[in-house]
Amino acid sequence: MSLQERVDAVMQRMAQACARCGRDPSSVQLIAVSKTYGAEMIRDAVDCGLTVFGESKVQEAKAKIPLCPSMLTWHMIGHLQRNKVGLAVELFDRIHSVDSLRLLETVDRASSEVGKTMPVLLEVNVSGEASKFGLAPEDVPAVLTAATGLNHLNVAGLMTMPPATDDAEKARAHFRKLRELRDQWRAESGFALEELSMGMSHDFEVAIEEGATWVRVGTAIFGEREVKP
């Protein structure tokens, strides 16, 4: 299957998922997860109609982004270390993986220094897995309260990753829980929290049915990544 055929198939699956739950397809946007792929592959993806790309490592993005078309939008979707925040706010248009108050405050300071307001999402560890990054749900209200005093970022929504499983239906409860928590925190905090970043290649349709506004799709677009020894 060609790259264009894979892109078209993902877009069709997204549209069908929206139809099943009565959503407007324009309410869900696709992030092409381009980590480990070079600028040439990204240019090919642009030719297939993609404009929003997700990267997981700041240093990889630093090397890659200057080689790509300038009109693209870049999202940081991987774990972000505080010592990489300065570079991240220069490179990226949106950060999905803010997982602590200290990181949020660091993003605010770095954004102030470069004169921008950074849209961010709070990563929430809905499953409670010790191996996953993310805020515990009980810690999110305090972070939202603190965010009201930060002037160089906008907490636009939430992100989560469910436990790894080949059965997409097993992820549904975690996606639904994030949406329910969002609704609760929206009412309590006054933040709109319009964005829900959830769902990847194997489960993005379920995520859409549960309210995702951004889906992060890599393998279904670019194919299986080579496993490094």
C-alpha positions in Angstrom: 0.0 0.0 0.0 1.4 3.4 -0.9 1.8 6.3 1.5 -1.1 8.1 -0.1 -3.3 5.0 0.2 -2.5 4.7 3.9 -3.2 8.4 4.5 -6.5 8.1 2.7 -7.4 4.9 4.7 -6.8 6.7 8.0 -8.8 9.7 7.0 -11.7 7.4 5.9 -11.5 5.5 9.2 -11.6 8.8 11.1 -14.7 9.9 9.1 -16.4 6.6 9.7 -15.8 6.8 13.5 -17.2 10.3 13.5 -20.3 9.1 11.6 -20.9 6.4 14.1 -21.0 8.8 17.0 -22.7 11.7 15.3 -19.6 14.0 15.2 -18.6 16.5 12.6 -15.4 15.1 11.0 -13.8 18.6 11.2 -14.0 18.3 15.0 -11.1 15.7 15.0 -7.7 16.5 13.7 -4.9 14.2 12.7 -1.3 14.4 14.0 1.1 12.3 11.8 3.6 10.9 14.2 6.9 11.3 12.3 9.4 10.3 15.0 12.3 8.2 13.6 11.4 9.3 10.0 13.5 11.7 8.1 12.6 14.9 6.3 12.2 13.2 2.9 9.4 11.0 4.3 7.8 14.0 5.8 7.9 15.9 2.5 6.2 12.8 0.9 3.5 13.0 3.6 3.0 16.7 2.9 2.4 15.8 -0.8 -0.3 13.4 0.5 -2.1 16.3 2.2 -0.7 16.2 5.8 0.4 19.4 7.5 0.5 18.5 11.3 3.3 16.3 12.6 4.2 15.0 16.0 7.6 14.4 17.4 8.7 12.7 20.7 12.3 13.9 21.1 13.4 17.5 21.1 16.9 16.8 19.6 15.5 14.8 16.8 13.0 17.6 16.0 15.8 20.2 16.1 17.7 18.3 13.3 14.6 17.5 11.2 12.3 20.6 11.3 14.6 23.0 9.4 14.8 20.5 6.5 11.0 20.3 6.2 8.5 22.8 4.5 8.1 25.9 6.6 4.3 25.9 6.7 4.0 22.8 8.8 2.7 22.6 12.4 4.7 20.7 14.9 3.4 19.1 18.1 5.6 17.8 20.9 3.9 14.5 22.0 6.7 12.8 23.9 8.0 13.1 27.5 9.6 16.6 27.9 12.5 17.1 30.2 12.7 20.5 31.8 16.2 21.1 30.5 14.9 20.8 26.9 11.9 23.2 27.4 13.7 26.3 26.0 14.4 24.6 22.7 11.0 22.9 22.7 9.1 26.2 22.9 11.2 27.5 19.9 10.5 24.4 17.8 7.0 23.4 18.5 3.6 25.0 18.1 1.9 22.9 20.8 3.0 20.7 23.7 0.8 17.7 24.6 2.9 16.2 27.4 3.0 18.6 30.4 3.0 16.2 33.3 3.9 18.3 36.3 3.4 21.8 37.8 7.2 22.4 37.6 7.2 21.6 33.9 4.2 23.9 33.3 6.0 26.7 35.1 9.1 26.1 33.1 7.2 26.2 29.8 5.6 29.5 30.9 9.0 31.1 31.6 10.6 29.8 28.4 7.6 31.0 26.4 7.9 34.4 28.0 11.6 34.6 27.0 10.8 34.0 23.3 7.7 36.2 23.3 5.0 33.6 22.6 2.0 32.0 24.3 2.3 28.2 24.1 -0.8 26.1 23.9 -0.3 23.0 26.1 -2.2 19.9 27.2 -1.9 18.3 30.6 -0.9 14.7 30.3 -3.1 12.7 32.7 -2.2 9.1 33.8 -5.7 7.9 33.9 -4.7 4.2 34.2 -2.4 4.8 37.2 0.4 2.7 35.7 3.7 3.3 37.4 5.5 3.0 34.1 3.6 5.9 32.5 4.3 9.6 32.8 1.4 12.0 33.5 -0.3 13.7 36.4 -2.4 11.7 38.8 -6.1 12.8 38.3 -6.3 14.0 41.8 -3.4 16.4 41.2 -4.9 18.1 38.1 -7.2 20.6 39.9 -4.3 22.2 41.8 -2.3 22.5 38.6 -5.2 24.2 36.8 -5.5 26.6 39.7 -1.8 27.4 39.4 -2.1 27.8 35.7 -4.5 30.8 36.1 -1.4 32.8 37.2 0.7 31.9 34.2 0.5 34.4 31.3 2.6 32.8 28.5 0.7 29.5 28.0 -2.8 28.3 27.4 -4.0 25.1 29.0 -6.0 24.0 26.0 -6.9 20.5 27.1 -5.8 17.0 28.2 -3.8 14.1 26.9 -3.6 10.4 27.9 -2.1 7.1 26.9 -4.1 3.9 27.9 -2.3 0.7 28.9 -0.7 -1.1 25.9 -3.1 -3.7 24.4 -3.9 -5.0 21.0 -7.6 -4.8 21.8 -8.8 -1.3 21.1 -12.0 -1.8 23.1 -9.9 -2.2 26.2 -8.8 1.4 25.8 -12.3 2.7 25.7 -12.8 3.0 29.4 -9.6 5.1 29.8 -10.6 7.5 27.0 -14.1 7.8 28.5 -12.6 8.5 31.9 -10.5 11.3 30.6 -13.5 12.9 28.9 -15.5 12.6 32.1 -12.7 14.1 34.1 -12.4 16.9 31.6 -16.1 17.7 31.9 -15.7 17.8 35.7 -12.6 20.0 35.7 -14.1 22.3 33.1 -17.0 22.9 35.4 -14.8 23.4 38.4 -12.0 25.4 37.0 -13.4 27.7 34.3 -10.9 26.3 31.8 -12.6 25.3 28.5 -10.2 22.3 28.1 -11.6 21.8 24.6 -8.9 19.5 23.3 -8.5 15.8 24.1 -5.4 14.2 22.6 -6.0 10.5 22.7 -5.8 7.5 20.4 -3.1 6.1 18.2 -2.9 3.8 15.2 -4.6 0.8 16.8 -7.3 2.6 18.8 -7.9 6.0 17.4 -11.4 5.1 16.2 -12.5 4.2 19.8 -10.8 7.4 21.0 -12.9 9.5 18.5 -16.1 7.8 19.6 -15.1 8.8 23.2 -14.4 12.5 22.3 -10.9 12.8 21.0 -10.1 16.0 19.2 -6.5 15.1 18.2 -5.4 11.6 17.3 -1.7 10.7 17.1 -1.2 8.3 14.2 2.2 7.0 13.1 2.3 3.3 12.1 -1.0 3.4 10.2 0.5 6.2 8.0 4.2 5.5 7.7 4.2 1.7 8.3 5.9 -0.4 10.9 9.1 1.2 12.2 12.3 -0.8 12.2 13.1 -2.3 15.5 16.5 -1.1 16.6 18.8 -3.8 18.1 
